[in-house]
Amino acid sequence: MAEPTDIEKRTLITRTAMTGVAIAGSLILPSAIVAKGRKGNGAKKDEAEVTPPEDLMREHGVLDRLLLVYEAALRKLASNEDFDPAIITNAAGIVRDFIENYHEKSEEEAVFPRFKKAGKMVSLVDTLLMQHQAGRRVTQTILQAAPGSRKDGDDRKRLVASIQSFITMYRPHAAREDTDLFPLLRDLVSAHEYDAMAEDFENKEHRLFGDDGFEMMTKRVAGLEQQMEIHDLAQFTPRQ
């Protein structure tokens, strides 16, 4: 067989190199696409992920701001300052719908049973559950008494007593859940169960209040704060 010429040798080398590049490209390109897809999905998941304790604690933030609205109402009532009692009715409505019928139901269905099953903090859980039931009764009284509270009388007295008892109970109630109960929740469930709980909370919130349920509630509370003239955070800063 005749020896290949220099031109034929260069042509063969070029063709071999091009074939290698094509094969390498066919192997590398799909892997890069897959990796990019996984990275994108992972980033989206991390951005949207809210753990169950975080979800419950930020809902406590809504409750605490409602308690501030209640406290402002008590100050106005004590000084006989006239204001629309519908503000109290609206605040109590958010307490009933968002805190009692959603947030507390989530605790009662998903959190408390797991502590009882594990035999952890059973006495605390029993007290918290009892306070949920008491809180619902107090909220009902607030809703009934608020419309007639503009003038001095039995409705105003019942309203003041009910708001005071509600605040007195829920400040330590929420604080104890945030510091004693919720931090231990992760230790009682598997990683899969923990993630499923977070998804269940989110789905329930969206089903009851829409995709922006939490944001909508905070906006409603902010509107009540503005009506009660407590919306400017700087006013609470000590001056001395």
N, C-alpha and C positions, 0 to 999 in steps of 0.2 A: 504493500500500500504506500502511496506517495505521501511524503511528509507535508502537513498542512502549511500553507503559506502564512506569512506574518499577518496578512489581512484577515485570513480565515480564523487565525488564533484570536485576534482582537474581537472579531465578531462573536465567536463562541463565548469569550469572557463576558462581553456585554450582555448577551442573552442570558447567561447564567446568573449574572448579578440582578438583572431585571426580574427574573423568575423568583429569586430569593426575596427581593423586596415585595413582590406581589404576595408570596406566601406569608411573609412576616406581617404584612398589612392585614391579610385576612385573619390572622391569629390575634393581633393586637387590637385592632379597631373595635370588634365587638366587645372585648373585655373592657375597653375604656368606656364604651357606651354603657355597659352594665354597671361599672363602678360609678359613673356619673349619676345614673338613675338611682342607685342605692344611696349615694350621698345626698341627693336631692330629697328623697323620701325621708331619710333620717333627719335631715335638717328641719323638714316640715313638722315631723313628729315632735322633735325636741322643742321647737318654737311654740307648739300648741299644748304641750303636756302640762297639766296641772295636777299635782298629787292630791289624794283625798284629804289629808290634813290641811294642805294649803287652801283647797276649795272651801272646806268648812270654816277655816279661820278668816278668810276674806269675807265670808257671809256674816261672821261675827262682827266684822268691821261695819257692815251695813246696820246690824243691830245696834252697835254702839253709837252710831250717828243718829239713829232714831231715839235712843235714850237721851242724847243731847237735845233733840227737839222737844222731848217730854220735859226735860229739866227747864228749858226756856219757857215752856208753857206754864210750869209751876211758878216761875218767877213773875210772869205777867199776871197770873191769877192772884198771887199773894199781894201784888201791888195794885190790884183792881184795874190793871191796864186792859183796855178793850182790844180784843183781836178776834178774828174769825175762828170759831170752834171747829170749822171744817178742816183746819190744819191738823188738829188732833185726830179727827176722824180719819183723815187720809193717812196719817202716820200709823194709826192702829190698824188700818186696812193693809198696809204693807207688812206690818208685824204678823198679821193673821195669814196673809197669802204667801209671803216669801219666807218668813222665819218659821212660823208654826206649821203650816201645811206643806212646806217644801223642805227647808233646812232641818227642822226637828224630825220630820218623818224620815229623812235620810239617815239621821243618827239612830232613830229607833229601829229602822229596818236593816241597816248595814253595819252599824258600829256597835251599838249596845249588845246585840246578841253574840257577837264574836268575843267580847270581854266576858260575858256570862259563860259561854261555852268553855273558855279557857280558864275560868275560875279566877279571873283577874279583876280587881277593883269592883267587885260585885256590889258592895254597899254603896259606893259612889255612884255607880250606874243606876241603882234603885232610887237614890235621891234625885239624880238628874231627871229621871223619867217622871217621878212624882212632881218635880218642879215644872216640867213641860205641861203636865195636866193642869196644874194650878195656874200657870201663865195663860193658858187658853181661857180659863174662866175669868181671869182678870181682864184680859183683852176684850172679852165680850161685854164686861161691865163698862169699860172705857168707851166702847162703841155705843152703848146704850145711853150713857150719861153725858157724853160730849155735846150733843146738839142742844141740850138745855142748860149748859154751863155758863152761858153768857151773863146771866144774872145770878146773884147770890141766892143759894137755896140748896135743897137736898141733892140735886144733880151735880152741882159744883162740888159739894162736900164729898160725894161718892167718887167723883172724877179725881179729885186731888188725892184722896186716900188710895185709890186704885193705881194711879200713876206712881205714887211714892212706893207702894209695895212692889210694883213691877220692877222699878229701877233697883230697889234694894235687893231683890232676888236675882236679877239677871246679871248684874255686874260680877258678883262672885261666881255665879253659874258658868258664864262664858269663860272667865279667867281660869277656873278649875279645869274645864274641858281643854282649853288651849295649852295648859302647862302640865297637867297630869295625865289626861286621857289620850288626846290625839298623838302626842309624840311616841306613844307605845304601840299604836295601831300597826305600824309596819312590822313589828316583831310577831304579831299574831297571825299573819296571813302569808301565803306564798307570794312570790313575785308576780305570778300570773294573776292571782286573785286580787292583788293590790292594783295592778293595771286595769283589771276588769271593773273594779270598784270605781276608779276614776272615770272610766268610760260611762258607767251607769249613771254617775252623778251628772256628767255633762249631758247625756242624752235626756235625762229627766228634766234638767233645767231648760233645755231647748224645747222639749215637748210642752212644758207648762207656760214658758214665758217667751219663747222665740229664740232665734240664734244669738241675739244680743241681750239675753235675759238679765244677766248680772249688770251689764252696763246700763240697761234701761232702769233698773231699780236704783242704782246709784244716782242717776240723773233725777229720778223722782224725789229721792231724799234730798239731793242738792237744792231742788226747787222749794222744798219745805224749809230747809235751812235759810234760804233767802227770804222767805215770807216771815220767818221768825227773827230775822236780822242777826243770824249767827253764822252766816256764810263766809265772812272775812276771817280767816284763821289768825291774822295778825292781832285781832282784838283780844285774843287769849294770852298774849305774850306779856309777862310781868314787866312793869315799867321801872321799878326801882333798880 
